[in-house]
């Protein structure tokens, strides 16, 4: 049963700390195992990738079989119903429309007559997206990672997705086609991340890797950051619902369970100012749990890392919300826009009683790849910015150099970098000759 807590309880801090710290303790040996996998892929390329795929995914492949071919994609897409394909297409269209609004253009400033400044915006050449393929299939992850890259103008999008036992998920491949993925490889785990980062004879080396995965995938991305760019280190999913006593307890319970069914480490927390609502939601969670196909996973998450907290008032609830900096924040209140100015930290904010978090997971439009574990204090959702890079532009005329050069030489002198100053002074001398 999901517990009911109060901020005023003496043991509240200790009890909630367990929820906050649920992902901090890495199982023994994970980092060393990942280092070994990365080293093997760097040194042996495709052979190592095939060995680990055989070991972890029960799939015996040679290098020729790593890539999913066009005919196989065609056959998989043909198995998708027209209704399912229409839903995926709607999601793809809405995600593309949302991310197009984020597009930045190259700009030039002519505010000064003698110096031209600007910023050059260019897409990355090649990105890799990781799509989980373990406990569930996630066509939505394909759309959320590949479509912003395509809208940004990335030339080549490479997808890796594990296919344990050789099982192909047609919806994942259909989503890849809709999203504009050019090449797909049936590999997963740290070995897939390594193949994308280092490149092999078969798997192209990419500039950036995005997408969620298990602890081995997250650790591999972390260890390879710098050789390749990454989106973020994704932790277990989480939802925090702020409630003022209004709304339907059935809906709030369903929203908590929508995150709890992700995995056993998922966190689902409701903060309400109404003790009666807390009791009603607790009963609803217990009832609805029995109806879920993924009941065992959701029950484990709810019992270990779920909570209903009774707050004295909404300011106390929002202070807590900002401290937690949750991945998904639902403002399940009568007047959500009145509270919005007080929210400082959240990955995505869902406003009002008719905006369940699941809508954002699939086809509202904003990206569902969000910062977790309190990192919404300084990270943002995946966006078009993740798939472009920016270069500064500077063009100085002779007059501009005369105007700014002397002070440039002075500052170089303050830092003891005489060659810096000389490179400017020589030009000034020539101009003044």
N, C-alpha and C positions, 0 to 999 in steps of 0.2 A: 504494500500500500504506500502511496506517495505521502510523505509526512507533512504535517502542518507545523510551521515554525513561526516564532515571533521575534522581531528585532530586539525586543526587550528581554528575551530569555538570556540567562547567564551563559549558556553554552552555545548561543547562536553562532558566534564567530568561529568557534572550533568546528561546529557541524557544517557550516557552509564552506569553510576552508577546504574540506575534503572534496567538495564539488569543484571549486576553483582549481584545485591542484591535480585533478584527475588525470591529466595528460602529461604531467611534468616528469614523472618517474618512468624513464625509458627501461624496458626490460633488459636484463643483463645480456650482453653479447650482440645487441642489434648493431651498434656502431662498428664493431670489429667485423661482423659478418658483412655489412655493407661495404666496408673498405676493401675486403677481400674480393667481393663481387666486382667492384669498380676496377680494381687492379687487373683482375682476370679479363674483363672485357677490353680494357685498354691494351693489354698485351696480346690477347688471342682473338679479339674481334668476334666475328660471327660464330666461331667454334664455341666460345664461352657462352654466348647468348643461347645457342642451341642446347648446350649442356644444362644450363640453368632452367630453360624452358621445359626440358625433359624432366628435370628433377622436381620443379615446383608446380608445373601446370599439366604434368602427365601427358605431354604432347611431344612426340618424337619427330623432330624436324631437321632438315638440312637447310643450308643457307638459301637454297632455291625456294624453299617452302615458307620462308619467313613473311614474305609479302602476300597480302590478300589481293588476288588478281581481279581484273575487271569483270570477268565472267562470273566469278563467285559473288561479287557485289551485286551484279545484275540478278542472279538467282535469288539472293537474299531479299533484295528490294521487291522482287516479284511476289514474295510470300507475305508482304505487309498489306493489310487490308486498306482499301481506299479511305475508310474512315480514320484509321490510324495515321495514314500518310497525310491526310488533310489536317489533322491536329498538329503533327510535326511541322507542316508547312506554315500553319498559322503562327506557331511559336517562332519559327525561323524568321518570318516576316516582321513580327513585332520586335524581336531581339535586334534585327538589323536596323529597323527604324529608330529604335532607342539609341543605339550606338552611333548611328550617323550624326546625331545631334551633338556628339562629343568631339567631332572631328575638328582638329586645329589646322590652320593653313600656315604656310610660310609667310612671314611678314617682314617688311622693311620700314625703317623709320627715317624720315627726311626732316626731322625737327631741327637738325643742325645743317647749315649750308656746306660745311667743309668736312663732315664725317657722316658716313652712312652706316647705320647699325641695323641688325635684323636677326632673324632666327629661321633656319632652314629645317623644315619638318620632313622626314623621310621614313617610310615603313621599313621594318626589318626585312631582310632577304628571305629567311626561312625560319619557321617556328615548329616546334613539336608539341603536340597536345597529348597528355596522358589521360586515358579514360579507364576508370576502374571496371573490372569484369569479374569480381569475386562473388560476394553474397547477393548482389543484384546487378542488373544492367542499367546503364544510365545514358540513354540517348540525349537527355537534356544537357548533360555535361559536354557532349560533343557540340551541341548548338552554342552553348554559352562560351566555350573556349575558341571554337573555330570561326564563328561569325564575326566577332570583333576583329579578329586577325584579317579576315577577308575584307571587311569594310575599311580597315586601315590601309589596305593595299599590299599586304604581305604577298610576296611572289609565290611561295610554296609552303603549304601546310601539310605537315606529316603527322599522322596519328598512330599511336601505339595503344593496343588494347589486348589484355590477356584473354585467351580463349581456352580455359581449362578443359582438358579432354578433347579439344578440337571443336567444342560447341560454338557455333556462330550465332550471335544475336542479330536477327534481321533488322530490328529497329535501330540498333546502334549503327549498322552500315547504311541504312536509309538516311539517318540523320547526318552521317558523314557526307553523303552525296548532296543532300540539300544544303549543307553548310559550306561546300566548296573545298573539302579536303581532297588533296591530290593523291596521296599515297597512304596506305594503311598497312601496319605490320602487326601480326598476331603474337605479340610479346608483351610481357608485363613485368612488374616488380622492379627492383633496383637495377637489374640487368637491362631493362628497356630504357631506363633513364640514362644509364651509362652509355648505351649504344647511341642515343640521341646526342649526348654531350660530346663524346669522343669521335663518333662516326665509325662505321665499319665498312667493309667492302660492299655490304648490302644496304645498310641503314645510313642515310645521309646525316652528317653533322649539322646541328641546328644552332641558331643564335639564342633562342630562348625556349624554355620548357614551362608549360602551364598545365594545370589540371590537378585534381585531388587523387590521393592514393592512400595505401595503408602506411604503417609506420616505417616500413623498409623503403617505400617510394619517397616519403617525406624526408627521411634521413639521407637518401641518395641525393635528392635535390639540394639539401643543405650542404652536403660535403662537396658538391660540384659547383656551387655558386661561386662565380668569379671566372671559372672556365666558360661557363654559360650563364645567361641570366635566367632567373626564375620568377614566377609570380609571387608566391608567398609560401610559407610553411604551414600547410593546413593541419589543423587539429580536429578533434571530434566535434560533431555538429552541436549546436546549442540554440535554445530559444529562451527569451525572457519576455513575459507578458505582464504589462502594467494594466491594472484594472481598478475601476472606481466603484465597483458594485453593480454597474449596469451590464446589460447583455445577457446572453444565454449560457449557463454553465456547461451545457452539452458542447457548445462550440469551443469554449475555452479548453475543456478536457481533450477534445479532438485535436486542437492545435498543439497541445503539449505532447500528445502521442505521435503526432506527425513527425516530430523530431526524434522521439524516443525509439522509433522503429528503425532508425538509421543503423545504429550499432550499440553495443553494450556500454560504451563510454559516452554516449550522447547525454546532454544535460537539458532538462526541461523544467523551467521555473516560472511560477506565477506569483506576482506580488499584487495583492489586492488590499484595499482599504476596508473591505467588508468581510467580517468573520463568517457570516452566513454563506456568502459566495464561496469562501474557502472550503467550507464543509460540503457544499453541494458539488463543487468541482472534484473534490477528493472522491466522493461517491461515484461520480460520472467516470472518472479515470478507471476506477476499479471495475465498473460495469463494462466500459468499452474495451478494456484490455482483453476481455474474454472473447471479443468478436474479431480480433485481429489475426490474420494469417501469420504475421511475424510476432506473435504474442510473446514468445520466449525472449527475444531480443528486447522488445519494448518493455517488458516487465523487469528485466534485469536493469535496464537504464533508469527506469522510473524509481525503482526501489533503492538503487545505489546513488544516483545523481539527479534525482528529481526532488522538487520541494514546492510547497505552497507557503508563501510567507504573508503574514498579516501585518500591514503597515499602519501606522497611526494616521497618516494622511498622504496625499499625493506628493508633496515636496519630499517627504522621507523616501517614498518609492522611487522618485526620480533621482535623488542623490545616490541611491543604491544602484540604479540603472547605469548612471555615469561611472560609477566605480567599477562595475562589472564589464562595461564596454562590450556588450554581447554581439554575437554574429547576427542574429535575427531579433529585432525588437518589435513587439506588437503593442501599440497603444490602443488597447481594447477598452476605450472610455467613451463617454457621451460626446465630449468635445476634444478630439485628438489634436486639432490645430492649435488649441489654446496651450497645450503642453509642449508642442514641438520646439518653441524657442528655448526650452529648458533642457533639451536633449543635446548633449555634446558628443557622445561617443556611442556609435552603433554602426554595424556593417550595413544593414538595410532596415528601414523603418516602415512598418505596416500600419496604416492609419484607419482606425475605426473598426466597427464590428463586422463589416462586410469585406474585409481585406485579410483573409487568412494567409499565413506565411507560404503555404503551398502554391498560391497563385504566383508568387515571385519565383518559386523554384522552377516553374515551367514556362509560362508564356506571358506574364505581365509585360516583360521587355527588359527591365534592368537585369544586370548580371547576377547570377546566384553564386558565383565564386567570391566568397566573402572572408574577411579576416575573422579569425577565431581566437579563443583563449585570451581575451582582453586586448588583442593587438589592434582592435578598431580604434584604440587611442592614437595610433600613428599610421595604420595602413588603411587603404581604401579598397572598394570592390574592384575586381578585374574590369578593365575598361579599354577604350581605344588607345589610351596613353601607354598601355603595356606593350603595344605592338608597333610603336613608332620610336624613333630617336630624334634628337634635336641637335643641330649644330649652330653655334653662334657665328654671325656674319659681321665682319668689321672691314670697312673700306675708308681709308684715311687719305685725304688730299694733302698736297704740300702745305696749304694753309692750315689744315687741321693738325698736321704734325708740328708745325711751328707753334700752334696754340697750346697743345698738350704736351709736347716733347720735353720742355724744360722741367716740368714737375714730375714727369715720368723718370727722368734722369735723377732727380732729387730723391725720389722714393727708392729707386734701385740702390742709391748710395746708402740710404738708411739701412738697407738689408745687407749691405756688403757684397752685392752682386754686380761687380764692376763691368763685366761683359754685357750684362743687360743694359746698363746705362750707356755703354760705348756704342751698342748697336743703334741707339737712338741719336746719340750725340754726333756720330759721324754723319748722319743724314742732315742733322741741323746745321752742322758746319758747312756741308756742301750747299745747302739751301741759302745760307747766309753769306756765302763767298761772293 
